[in-house]
Amino acid sequence: MNSAPDAILHYVLSRISNARDLARCSCVAKRWRDCVLYLPALYFPRNAFDGLPQPQADLAITHFVTRAALLEELVLYCPFSAPLLATWLALKAPSLRRLELRVDGPAQLDCLGWSRGLESLKLWGVCMGAPPRWEPFIALRTVEIVGGAFRDSALVAALAACPNLAQLALLGCDGVGSLCLELELLESCRLDFIGPRGRTLSVGCPNLRSLEVQGFSSVILKQAGLLQSLSIAKTSGKMETVEAEKLPALEFLSLRGVQWSWAAVSSALDCAAEVRRLVMKIEFCGDFDRFLPFPPVDLVQFFNAHPRLQIFEIHGAMFAALCQKDSLQSVDFRFWIPSLEEVVVTVRSPLNAEQKLSTLESLVKHSPRLRRMVIRVSQMKNCNEMADDFFEDICRFRSMNSNKIQVE
């Protein structure tokens, strides 16, 4: 390293971003101290200043931030004094492009408006009770907020200041009753809200390609003709409604939750006629507080309505619904499932064993491209002779189709 020219030395050391490592490097030699001048990124981990009083920690952060002449990325996970954040951002506003902050509790976020050139913003643990006073972030393309708490008006105002977002993630958040997204350039969106309360989501983003939603009881999709991947989950409470037009580009659809209304399930399936991979893991149906089984589903009509389906993963409740329809007793020999290649079925009850086995046989018989079927026997409710007989039938079925079927 002593033989290397200054430019090479500074380039090598500028690849280091962790503040603790930089502090150690600056103690090695006088030549190494100047490496801070050329840093494109600074990262302060949660334990960066363990054991130091807060004023000393703030002084160290100020020292690093001030000396980095062309700082493009700043990541602050360690505790810091909120009033100093405005000073740091004002100093580095011309060059700063990526900012990531861990904010413990309520904080004044108006100072983020200093960094008008931001391209990526990530916030942890932020509490946003009032609308932030931000001018539009024209260059901002990525926003991620983890563990945030919002009032509806505050979140609406924050997103309105980011008109050119391409990626949005709100993960483990709370406090919102309804949310309306209308962002022209948004391509990827992940929304994960906690708690059983009912929430309404309306999305009208014409360039949206991927949408993951958790925690909303009502989802309305508009202008979603380019959507390729859609995941809707409701792990607590009931999923009430899904409203969407036809989604001709949709290739992946996942429906998960404890209880969905049948109208919501039907609407989601109807709009996904061109889907290639379908995951259905819903425990119960029902339009009221009482848990109900799924109504019978015609297997022939189901697969005729989804002719391009290649991978099908289905939970026990929906699988049981496919087994209840009488159409399996007289399936037309000309019926076939043209694209199906892989099936994963979770079976949790030996009830209606004959119908379930008949459905499995039909899937194998009428799917000429089927390569793999996985039968998962999970948490069998009735552990008695009926369950033993059913499991023996499944094992016998597997032995007859050992090249395609496996049991887990």
C-alpha positions in Angstrom: 0.0 0.0 0.0 2.9 2.4 0.6 4.1 1.9 -2.9 0.7 2.7 -4.4 0.2 6.3 -5.8 -2.2 8.5 -3.8 -4.9 8.2 -6.4 -4.9 4.4 -6.2 -4.8 4.4 -2.4 -7.7 6.8 -2.2 -9.7 4.8 -4.7 -9.2 1.5 -2.7 -10.0 3.1 0.6 -13.1 4.9 -0.8 -14.7 1.4 -1.3 -15.0 1.3 2.5 -18.2 2.8 3.9 -18.6 1.5 7.4 -17.8 4.3 9.8 -16.1 2.0 12.4 -13.7 0.6 9.7 -13.0 4.1 8.4 -12.1 5.2 11.9 -9.6 2.4 12.2 -8.1 3.1 8.7 -7.5 6.7 9.5 -5.4 5.7 12.5 -3.0 3.6 10.3 -1.1 6.4 8.6 -1.3 10.1 7.8 -1.8 9.3 4.1 -4.8 7.2 5.0 -6.6 10.0 6.8 -7.4 11.8 3.6 -9.4 8.8 2.3 -12.5 10.3 3.9 -12.4 13.1 1.3 -13.1 10.7 -1.5 -15.9 8.6 0.1 -19.0 8.1 -2.1 -20.9 6.4 0.8 -21.0 6.5 4.6 -22.7 3.8 6.7 -23.2 4.1 10.5 -24.4 0.8 11.9 -26.6 0.5 15.0 -23.7 -0.1 17.3 -21.3 2.4 15.7 -20.9 4.5 18.9 -21.8 2.0 21.7 -20.7 3.4 25.0 -20.1 6.9 23.8 -22.3 9.9 25.0 -24.6 11.2 22.4 -22.8 14.5 22.0 -19.5 12.7 21.1 -21.3 10.4 18.7 -22.9 13.5 17.0 -19.5 15.1 16.8 -18.0 12.0 15.1 -20.9 11.8 12.5 -20.5 15.5 11.8 -16.7 15.0 11.3 -17.2 12.2 8.7 -20.1 13.9 6.9 -18.3 17.3 6.7 -15.1 15.8 5.3 -16.7 13.6 2.6 -16.5 16.1 -0.3 -18.8 14.3 -2.7 -21.0 12.1 -0.5 -23.6 10.3 -2.6 -25.0 7.8 0.0 -25.7 8.3 3.7 -27.0 5.5 5.9 -27.7 6.3 9.6 -28.8 3.3 11.8 -27.2 4.6 15.0 -28.9 7.1 17.3 -28.3 10.7 16.4 -29.6 14.1 17.4 -32.5 15.1 15.1 -31.7 18.8 14.9 -28.3 18.0 13.4 -29.8 16.1 10.6 -30.8 19.3 8.9 -27.2 20.6 9.0 -25.8 17.4 7.5 -28.4 17.3 4.7 -27.9 21.0 3.9 -24.1 20.4 3.7 -24.4 17.5 1.3 -27.5 18.4 -0.7 -25.7 19.0 -4.0 -24.2 15.5 -4.1 -26.5 13.3 -2.0 -28.5 10.7 -4.0 -29.3 7.9 -1.5 -30.5 8.4 2.1 -31.4 5.8 4.7 -32.4 6.7 8.2 -33.5 4.8 11.3 -35.8 7.2 13.2 -36.9 6.1 16.7 -40.3 7.6 17.3 -41.7 11.0 16.2 -39.2 13.2 14.3 -39.1 16.3 12.3 -38.7 15.2 8.7 -39.2 18.6 7.0 -35.5 18.9 6.7 -35.4 16.0 4.1 -36.6 18.7 1.7 -33.0 20.0 1.7 -31.9 17.0 -0.4 -33.8 17.8 -3.6 -31.5 15.6 -5.6 -32.4 12.3 -3.8 -33.0 9.3 -6.0 -33.6 6.7 -3.1 -35.1 7.3 0.3 -35.4 4.6 3.0 -36.8 5.3 6.5 -37.1 2.9 9.5 -39.5 3.4 12.4 -40.8 6.8 11.3 -43.9 8.3 12.9 -45.6 10.7 10.5 -48.5 12.4 12.2 -48.6 15.6 10.2 -48.1 16.2 6.5 -44.4 16.9 5.8 -43.6 20.2 4.2 -41.6 19.0 1.2 -41.2 20.4 -2.3 -41.5 17.8 -5.0 -38.6 15.4 -5.2 -38.3 15.2 -9.0 -35.4 12.8 -9.1 -36.7 10.4 -6.4 -37.4 7.0 -7.9 -37.3 4.6 -4.8 -39.1 5.0 -1.4 -39.1 2.4 1.3 -40.5 2.9 4.8 -40.3 0.1 7.4 -42.3 0.0 10.6 -43.9 3.4 10.0 -47.0 4.8 11.5 -49.0 7.4 9.6 -52.1 9.5 9.5 -53.9 9.2 6.2 -53.3 12.9 5.3 -49.6 12.7 6.2 -49.0 9.7 3.9 -50.9 11.2 1.1 -48.9 14.4 1.3 -45.6 12.5 1.5 -46.4 10.4 -1.7 -47.6 13.5 -3.5 -44.1 15.0 -3.1 -42.7 12.0 -5.0 -44.4 12.2 -8.4 -41.8 10.2 -10.3 -41.6 7.1 -8.1 -40.8 3.8 -9.8 -40.5 1.6 -6.7 -42.6 2.0 -3.4 -42.4 -0.2 -0.3 -44.4 0.4 2.9 -43.6 -2.6 5.1 -44.9 -3.4 8.6 -46.7 -0.1 8.8 -49.8 1.0 10.6 -52.3 3.8 11.1 -53.8 4.2 7.6 -57.5 3.7 7.0 -57.6 4.2 3.2 -54.9 4.8 0.6 -55.2 5.9 -3.0 -52.2 5.5 -5.2 -52.1 7.4 -8.5 -48.5 7.5 -9.7 -47.8 7.6 -13.4 -44.4 6.0 -13.4 -44.8 3.5 -10.5 -43.6 0.0 -11.6 -43.2 -2.0 -8.4 -45.3 -1.6 -5.2 -45.2 -3.5 -1.9 -47.7 -2.6 0.8 -47.7 -4.4 4.1 -49.9 -3.0 6.8 -50.4 -4.7 10.2 -53.5 -5.2 12.3 -57.0 -6.6 11.7 -58.7 -3.3 10.9 -60.5 -2.8 7.6 -58.5 -0.8 5.1 -59.3 0.3 1.5 -56.7 0.5 -1.2 -57.3 2.0 -4.6 -54.5 1.8 -7.2 -54.5 3.6 -10.5 -50.9 3.4 -11.9 -50.8 2.7 -15.6 -47.1 1.4 -15.6 -47.4 -0.9 -12.6 -45.8 -4.3 -13.2 -45.7 -5.8 -9.7 -48.1 -5.3 -6.7 -47.9 -7.0 -3.3 -50.7 -6.1 -0.8 -51.1 -7.3 2.8 -53.5 -6.0 5.4 -56.2 -4.3 3.2 -59.8 -5.6 3.3 -60.8 -4.0 0.0 -58.6 -3.7 -3.1 -59.5 -1.7 -6.2 -57.3 -1.9 -9.3 -57.6 0.6 -12.2 -55.5 1.1 -15.3 -53.6 -2.1 -14.5 -53.3 -3.5 -18.0 -49.5 -4.0 -17.7 -49.6 -5.7 -14.3 -47.6 -9.0 -14.4 -47.5 -10.1 -10.8 -50.2 -9.6 -8.1 -50.2 -10.9 -4.5 -53.1 -10.1 -2.1 -53.0 -11.3 1.5 -55.0 -10.7 4.6 -53.6 -12.7 7.6 -56.0 -11.2 10.1 -59.6 -10.1 9.6 -61.6 -10.8 6.4 -60.9 -9.9 2.8 -64.1 -8.2 1.6 -63.7 -7.2 -2.0 -61.4 -7.2 -5.0 -62.3 -5.1 -7.9 -60.3 -5.1 -11.1 -60.7 -5.1 -14.9 -59.2 -7.8 -17.0 -55.5 -8.2 -16.5 -54.2 -9.5 -19.8 -50.5 -9.3 -18.9 -50.9 -11.0 -15.5 -48.6 -14.1 -15.1 -48.5 -14.6 -11.3 -51.4 -14.4 -8.9 -51.2 -15.2 -5.2 -54.3 -15.1 -2.9 -53.6 -15.8 0.8 -55.4 -15.3 4.1 -57.6 -16.7 6.8 -61.0 -15.6 5.5 -62.1 -14.3 2.1 -65.5 -13.5 0.8 -66.3 -15.7 -2.2 -67.1 -12.6 -4.2 -63.5 -11.4 -3.7 -62.1 -14.8 -4.7 -64.2 -15.0 -7.8 -63.4 -11.5 -8.9 -59.7 -12.0 -8.5 -59.8 -15.3 -10.5 -62.1 -13.7 -13.2 -59.6 -10.9 -14.0 -56.7 -13.3 -14.2 -57.7 -15.5 -17.2 -54.1 -15.4 -18.6 -52.3 -16.3 -15.4 -49.4 -18.8 -15.6 -48.7 -19.3 -11.9 -51.5 -19.4 -9.3 -51.1 -19.7 -5.6 -54.3 -20.1 -3.4 -53.8 -20.4 0.3 -57.1 -19.3 1.9 -58.4 -21.1 5.0 -62.1 -20.2 5.0 -64.8 -18.4 3.0 -68.0 -16.6 4.2 -69.5 -13.1 3.9 -70.0 -12.7 7.7 -68.0 -13.3 10.8 -68.7 -17.0 10.7 -66.1 -19.2 9.0 -67.6 -21.2 6.1 -66.2 -23.7 3.6 -65.8 -22.8 -0.1 -68.7 -23.4 -2.4 -68.3 -26.2 -4.9 -66.0 -25.3 -7.9 -66.3 -27.0 -11.3 -62.9 -28.3 -12.1 -63.5 -28.3 -15.8 -64.8 -24.8 -15.9 -62.0 -23.6 -13.7 -59.2 -24.9 -16.0 -61.1 -23.8 -19.2 -61.2 -20.3 -17.7 -57.4 -20.4 -17.2 -56.0 -22.2 -20.2 -52.4 -20.9 -19.8 -52.0 -22.0 -16.2 -48.6 -23.8 -15.8 -48.0 -23.9 -12.0 -50.8 -24.4 -9.5 -50.4 -24.3 -5.8 -53.6 -24.8 -3.8 -54.4 -25.1 -0.1 -56.7 -27.7 1.4 -59.9 -25.6 1.5 -59.9 -24.6 -2.1 -58.8 -28.1 -3.1 -61.8 -29.5 -1.2 -64.0 -27.2 -3.2 -62.7 -28.5 -6.5 -63.5 -32.0 -5.3 -67.2 -31.4 -4.4 -68.6 -30.8 -7.9 -70.4 -33.6 -9.6 -68.8 -32.8 -13.0 -65.9 -35.2 -12.3 -68.2 -38.1 -12.6 -68.7 -37.5 -16.3 -65.7 -35.6 -17.6 -65.6 -35.5 -21.3 -62.7 -37.5 -22.7 -61.9 -34.5 -24.9 -61.3 -32.3 -21.9 -57.7 -31.6 -21.3 -55.6 -29.0 -19.4 -53.2 -27.8 -22.0 -50.5 -26.0 -20.1 -50.4 -27.4 -16.6 -46.8 -28.6 -15.6 -46.6 -28.5 -11.8 -49.2 -28.9 -9.1 -48.7 -28.5 -5.3 -51.7 -29.6 -3.2 -52.0 -29.3 0.6 -54.4 -31.8 2.1 -55.5 -31.4 5.7 -58.5 -33.6 6.1 -59.5 -37.1 5.1 -63.1 -36.1 4.6 -64.5 -36.8 1.1 -61.4 -38.9 0.4 -62.9 -40.6 -2.7 -63.7 -37.2 -4.3 -60.2 -35.9 -3.5 -58.5 -38.9 -4.9 -60.7 -38.6 -8.0 -59.6 -35.0 -8.5 -55.9 -35.9 -8.2 -56.4 -38.7 -10.8 -58.2 -36.3 -13.1 -55.4 -33.7 -12.9 -52.9 -36.4 -13.9 -55.0 -37.9 -16.6 -56.0 -34.7 -18.3 -52.7 -32.8 -18.1 -50.4 -34.2 -20.8 -47.6 -31.7 -19.9 -47.7 -32.4 -16.2 -44.1 -33.0 -14.9 -44.5 -32.9 -11.1 -47.3 -33.2 -8.5 -46.5 -32.6 -4.8 -49.1 -33.8 -2.3 -48.5 -32.2 1.1 -50.3 -33.9 4.0 -50.2 -31.3 6.7 -51.8 -31.1 10.1 -54.3 -33.8 9.4 -57.3 -33.0 11.6 -58.8 -36.4 12.1 -55.9 -38.8 13.1 -57.9 -42.0 13.0 -58.4 -45.0 10.7 -60.1 -42.8 8.1 -56.9 -40.7 7.8 -54.8 -43.8 7.7 -56.9 -45.3 4.8 -56.7 -42.0 3.0 -53.0 -41.8 3.3 -52.6 -45.4 2.0 -54.7 -44.4 -1.0 -52.5 -41.5 -1.7 -49.4 -43.6 -1.4 -50.9 -46.2 -3.8 -51.7 -43.4 -6.2 -48.1 -42.2 -5.9 -46.7 -45.7 -6.7 -48.8 -45.8 -9.8 -47.3 -42.5 -11.0 -43.9 -42.5 -9.3 -42.3 -40.5 -12.1 -44.5 -37.5 -11.4 -45.9 -37.6 -7.9 -44.2 -37.1 -4.5 -45.7 -37.0 -1.1 -44.5 -34.6 1.7 
